[in-house]
Each structure stands twice: as structure tokens, then as C-alpha cells.
Amino acid sequence: MSQYNNYGQDGYGYEMSEKERPWPSQSGSLSGSHPSLYSFYTPSTSTYILPIAQELPDLHKKTPDYMGFAICSLIMNPIFGILAILASERSKDYYFRCKYIKARQYGQFAKGFALGGIIVTIIMWILVIASICNYYRRFNVW
């Protein structure tokens, strides 16, 4: 015998009893061949929890953009310094547009470019000094 739920007699809230189902019971299988009519016509009681995609900013602590570090890198190595300043400015821009994850990411890029420029400059100075010392040692110019 058919039953109507509290949606009325218009057919939208119609539920089939176990005896009226033309397909086998789905209690033993994970996915049946026919979905339940109950799941189509009644609202779901389950809730969905969506993850937070953007963190709220700490108003007392701004995301670091490493502009000072980028300027120091510009003085030591202009190529990496320009890249670091551009990434730092992009970090500030994303922060003011309230995209805090992107702002933090570009701040880290700025730090990486600046640190890379400083390290490359130090290695180049070591190589230049070593080649000068090798030149003076080879030709006994000391």
C-alpha cells in the first residue's frame, strides 16, 4: 500500500513501501541499480561544511612582503633585485585586495628572489677573488 508524506497528495512526496519496489533491496550493496525515490523528493537532512579558502588577516600583523630585503638585493644584484621588488609589490597588491594566501605566496617569492640574488652575488665575488689570487700566484706578482 502506498503512503503519502507531509508534502500532500500531489505526487511529489510519494514514497514507496518495501513491498511496492520493483527492484531488489539495496541494503546489501554499496551502489544499487536504481536510486531511491525518497532521496529524490525529500530534502536532505545532511549538512555540508565548506573549508575556509581565505584566512582572515591579523590586523596587527601584516603579511610580510620583504620590500627591504628586495631593495638590499637590488643593490647587490640588479637582476634578482628587480624580480624581488616586483614580487614584493605584487604581494602588497594582493594583500590590499584581501587575497591573503596569494599575498603570503608572493611575499615568499620576493624573499626567495632576494636571497637568491644575494647568494649568487656572494658566490660570484668568491670566484672573482679566487681567480685574481690564482693570477697573482701563477705569475708571482706578489
RODO-2510 file (C-alpha; in nm, 4 decimals, decimal comma):
residues 142
     n   res          X          Y          Z
     1     m     0,0000     0,0000     0,0000
     2     s     0,1274     0,3440    -0,0901
     3     q     0,1800     0,6206     0,1596
     4     y     0,1891     0,9950     0,1206
     5     n     0,4206     1,2006     0,3325
     6     n     0,3582     1,5527     0,4609
     7     y     0,4041     1,7114     0,1170
     8     g     0,0441     1,6413     0,0286
     9     q    -0,1301     1,4321    -0,2329
    10     d     0,0173     1,5948    -0,5414
    11     g     0,2589     1,3103    -0,6070
    12     y     0,5800     1,4940    -0,5254
    13     g     0,6071     1,3462    -0,1823
    14     y     0,5177     0,9934    -0,2802
    15     e     0,7078     0,7183    -0,1043
    16     m     0,7055     0,3565    -0,1997
    17     s     0,6851     0,0933     0,0644
    18     e     0,9202    -0,2041     0,0617
    19     k     0,6549    -0,4247    -0,1000
    20     e     0,5916    -0,1941    -0,3965
    21     r     0,9534    -0,1542    -0,5108
    22     p     1,0142    -0,3251    -0,8469
    23     w     1,3883    -0,3534    -0,7806
    24     p     1,5705    -0,5520    -0,5149
    25     s     1,6549    -0,4012    -0,1797
    26     q     1,9797    -0,2060    -0,1726
    27     s     2,0676    -0,2811     0,1858
    28     g     2,3378    -0,5327     0,0948
    29     s     2,5099    -0,3432    -0,1875
    30     l     2,7068    -0,0229    -0,1873
    31     s     2,5590     0,1056    -0,5128
    32     g     2,2317    -0,0214    -0,6464
    33     s     2,1000    -0,0077    -0,9985
    34     h     1,8008     0,2122    -0,9052
    35     p     1,8105     0,5089    -0,6704
    36     s     1,5521     0,5529    -0,4008
    37     l     1,2533     0,7745    -0,4805
    38     y     1,2698     0,9002    -0,1240
    39     s     1,6092     1,0598    -0,1895
    40     f     1,4780     1,2482    -0,4950
    41     y     1,1684     1,4053    -0,3428
    42     t     1,2560     1,4868     0,0142
    43     p     1,5026     1,7478     0,1312
    44     s     1,8280     1,6200     0,2675
    45     t     1,8959     1,6494     0,6375
    46     s     2,2717     1,6273     0,5959
    47     t     2,4786     1,9418     0,6274
    48     y     2,7853     2,0380     0,4340
    49     i     3,0851     2,2058     0,5919
    50     l     3,2900     2,4006     0,3424
    51     p     3,6567     2,4676     0,4146
    52     i     3,7717     2,8251     0,4610
    53     a     3,9624     2,9233     0,1480
    54     q     4,0906     3,2591     0,2717
    55     e     4,2199     3,3234     0,6177
    56     l     4,1188     3,6411     0,7916
    57     p     4,4062     3,8828     0,8340
    58     d     4,5557     3,9667     1,1668
    59     l     4,5145     4,3425     1,1648
    60     h     4,8107     4,3855     1,3984
    61     k     5,0412     4,1748     1,1805
    62     k     5,0511     4,2322     0,8051
    63     t     5,1699     3,9625     0,5683
    64     p     5,5452     4,0167     0,5154
    65     d     5,6284     4,1458     0,1688
    66     y     6,0104     4,1670     0,2220
    67     m     6,0468     4,5031     0,0455
    68     g     6,3574     4,5997     0,2460
    69     f     6,5218     4,2686     0,1684
    70     a     6,4330     4,3186    -0,2002
    71     i     6,5963     4,6641    -0,2039
    72     c     6,9145     4,5229    -0,0468
    73     s     6,9140     4,2561    -0,3159
    74     l     6,8665     4,5255    -0,5830
    75     i     7,1849     4,6979    -0,4624
    76     m     7,3853     4,3745    -0,4704
    77     n     7,2361     4,2088    -0,7796
    78     p     7,0077     4,4175    -1,0026
    79     i     6,8582     4,1241    -1,1953
    80     f     6,7341     3,9344    -0,8920
    81     g     6,6609     4,2609    -0,7116
    82     i     6,4139     4,3737    -0,9774
    83     l     6,2375     4,0371    -0,9636
    84     a     6,2238     4,0588    -0,5839
    85     i     6,0775     4,4111    -0,5922
    86     l     5,8146     4,3087    -0,8474
    87     a     5,7120     4,0092    -0,6343
    88     s     5,7029     4,2306    -0,3249
    89     e     5,4776     4,4833    -0,4960
    90     r     5,2519     4,2030    -0,6166
    91     s     5,2341     4,0789    -0,2564
    92     k     5,1208     4,4225    -0,1366
    93     d     4,8638     4,4405    -0,4163
    94     y     4,7139     4,1027    -0,3244
    95     y     4,7069     4,1985     0,0430
    96     f     4,5066     4,5142    -0,0278
    97     r     4,2661     4,3142    -0,2459
    98     c     4,2112     4,0801     0,0544
    99     k     4,3710     3,7766    -0,1104
   100     y     4,5873     3,6864     0,1839
   101     i     4,7075     3,3449     0,0695
   102     k     4,8322     3,4872    -0,2609
   103     a     4,9891     3,7807    -0,0742
   104     r     5,1822     3,5426     0,1501
   105     q     5,2864     3,3360    -0,1523
   106     y     5,4246     3,6361    -0,3416
   107     g     5,5967     3,7568    -0,0258
   108     q     5,7762     3,4240    -0,0121
   109     f     5,8670     3,4610    -0,3808
   110     a     6,0139     3,8044    -0,3065
   111     k     6,2186     3,6600    -0,0209
   112     g     6,3419     3,3779    -0,2454
   113     f     6,4431     3,6119    -0,5275
   114     a     6,6207     3,8466    -0,2869
   115     l     6,8032     3,5674    -0,1064
   116     g     6,8942     3,4029    -0,4377
   117     g     7,0371     3,7304    -0,5678
   118     i     7,2467     3,7818    -0,2568
   119     i     7,3786     3,4238    -0,2645
   120     v     7,4623     3,4444    -0,6360
   121     t     7,6459     3,7739    -0,5781
   122     i     7,8489     3,6291    -0,2890
   123     i     7,9436     3,3235    -0,4966
   124     m     8,0469     3,5473    -0,7887
   125     w     8,2642     3,7616    -0,5591
   126     i     8,4302     3,4485    -0,4191
   127     l     8,5032     3,3265    -0,7727
   128     v     8,6419     3,6666    -0,8800
   129     i     8,8679     3,6885    -0,5739
   130     a     8,9840     3,3286    -0,6266
   131     s     9,0696     3,3948    -0,9921
   132     i     9,2607     3,7137    -0,9016
   133     c     9,4564     3,5288    -0,6337
   134     n     9,5293     3,2477    -0,8820
   135     y     9,6542     3,5014    -1,1375
   136     y     9,8913     3,6662    -0,8879
   137     r    10,0110     3,3294    -0,7584
   138     r    10,0741     3,1924    -1,1088
   139     f    10,2829     3,4874    -1,2288
   140     n    10,4499     3,5692    -0,8936
   141     v    10,3278     3,9251    -0,8991
   142     w    10,3045     3,9471    -0,5175
***
